[in-house]
Amino acid sequence: MTQSIVFSGHAAKRMFERSISVDDVLYVVESGEVIENYPDDWPYPSRLLLGQPGGRYLHVVVAHNKSNNESIVVTLYEPDPSKWDTECKRRMP
């Protein structure tokens, strides 16, 4: 079974507001680095991915529905440099 990727309404709204393209999000989902895991998220466990499409840092939260092999893009954003280290991998204390 092939994995499908769907976008939540929230993610689609944020993409529009933040001028983030579908291609940029797919790049991060397909090749990004997992920097945080949220195994207790409901209704599906999720993870925070980091990628650099076009040279800019991008965080994408993706949930995974194992029952139908579906990845759900929950939200996405450019990390705030005041809240993340210089590589955008670790939250600042």
Phi, psi and omega in degrees: 000132180277145179284136174251152180241125178237155181249128174293160175301321179299314181297317179299318179297315180294323178300315180296311182297326187255007180053049177250126186276160175301317179300319178297316180295314180299323177302314181291317180298320184277332186226004183287165180265132176285120180249342174211146175244142178233074185294340182263003178299148181240139010271355180225148174299150181223176180209155177259123180253148176239132174215172180229065176291131180065017177088356178256145178289140179217131174256135178228127175264125183234130174260154181235120176265100183295329186298331177232017178052052183242130173261131183246117176284115185271311178202170181200152182193161169273124184297140178284120182301337179281349182248352184229155176294177186295338177263002179061031181255335183229138178290143178283146179290000000 
